[in-house]
């Protein structure tokens, strides 16, 4: 099990308690949740978006999609998915496609779906496709305290 160095430093600098959890290698959020035997709605996936003003990471449950129309309307700018190459460049210490939910560790603004505040436990990718970070609701709230919180997702 590994955690991306920048992500680990960011979490530990804030004194946030967390556990690392191994799972079979998967790259799709819903399959990661299945492989880790956790509910998909407690898995916080990061989605890198490109906006007119720069990059943004939207954090939603694995079993939901980012509502790009709602988020674009909320932010008053056009948003679209960033490319895999852009994600690799920004999150250089992470495996390709493993976008961290706490992207502020990389200087990227974050918006968290308000649905994620309903769960006692939260899981997120640790920077590879075989490890998850697990923390309780209060720790996740502290970790994402600088993020905007809004209803930004829709069901699959």
N, C-alpha and C positions, 0 to 999 in steps of 0.2 A: 504494500500500500504506500502510495506517495501523495504528497500535497505540493502543489506548485509553490516555489519559494516565495514569490511576491504575495501570494494569497496567504500563506502561512504567517509571514511577517505581519501582514495587515491584521489578521485575526488576533495574533498573539500580542501585538502592540496595544490592542484595545482590551486585553485581559479577558477575552471571551472564551468560555469553556466550550469544548467541542470534542467529539470522538471521530475517529476515522473508521470507516467500515468498508471492507472489501466486497466486491461482487464480480460475477463473471463478466468478461469484457463485452460491452454493448455500447453503441453510439447513439441510439435513438432514445429519447427521454422516457417514453412509455415502456420500452423494453428494459431500460436501466432499472426503473422502478420494479418491474416484474422480476428481474434477475436478483435484485436486492431484497425482494419480498417485503416491499413497503407500499403503502397506498400511493397511487399516482398523484393524488391531490396534495400530498405532503412533500413532493419532490419539486424544489424550486429550480426551474431551468432558466438560464440566461439566454436571451436572444439579442444578438448584436444588430442594431439598426443604424442606418445612415440617414441623416437628416440634412436639411439645408445648412443648419448651424453646426454640424459635426456628428459625432457618434453618440449613441445612447444604448444602454442595455435595458431591455424590458425583462422583468422577472415574473414568470407565470408558472402555475402548476403544470406538471408534465402532461396531464390529461386535458389541457386547454391550449388554445392558440392566442397569440397576441392579436387583438382587434386593431389592425393598422388604421382603419378608417376612424375609429374612435380616438385612438392615440394621436393621429395626425390632426384631427379636429381640436383635441384638448391642447396640443402644443402649437397650433396655428402654423404648421409647416408640413411639407410633404415628408413622409417617412417610407423607407423601404428596407428590405433585408440587405445587410452588408455582405460582401463576398467572402468566401472561405479564405481567400488570400489576405483580405483586410483583417479578418479575425486572427489568422496566424501571425500577422505582423504585430497586432496590438497585444495579443496574449501569447507572447513568444515562449514563455516557460510552461505553457499548457499544451497538451496534445491537440492536434487539429480538430476543430469542432467542439472542444470542451470549453465553452464560454462560461466563465465564472459568474455566479449570481451576484457576488459582491465586487462588481467591476470597478468600483471606486478605488480599489487597491491598485488599479492601473490608470487612474486618472480619468475614467469614463463615467459620466453621470448615469444614475440608475433610477428607474421608476419601477416600483413593486406593485403587483396586482393586489388590491385590497383583500381578495379572497384568501390569500396566504396568511392573513392574520387570524384566521379561524382555527388553526391547528396547533396542538400542543407541542408537536415535534416537527422539525423541518430538516430536510436532507438536500444537499446540493453537490454538484460535481466538485471534486478536489483538484481538478486540473488534468486528470487523465480519464480514461474510460473504464477504469477498474476500481476506483475508490470514491467513496462518498464522505462528505462532511456531515455530521449529525449534530444538531443542537436543539435546545428547547426554544419555545416561542419567545421568551424574554431575551435570550442570547441573540436570536435572529433579529429581533427589534432593535437591539443595541448595535448590531453589525450593520444594519441598513438604516440607521437613524438619520443619515443625511439624504436618503433617497426620498423621492416623491412617492406618495401612496395614493393609488387611484384604481377605479375599476377599468382595467385595460384588456380583459380577456373575454373570449367566447368559447363555448363548448366545441369539441371536435365535430 
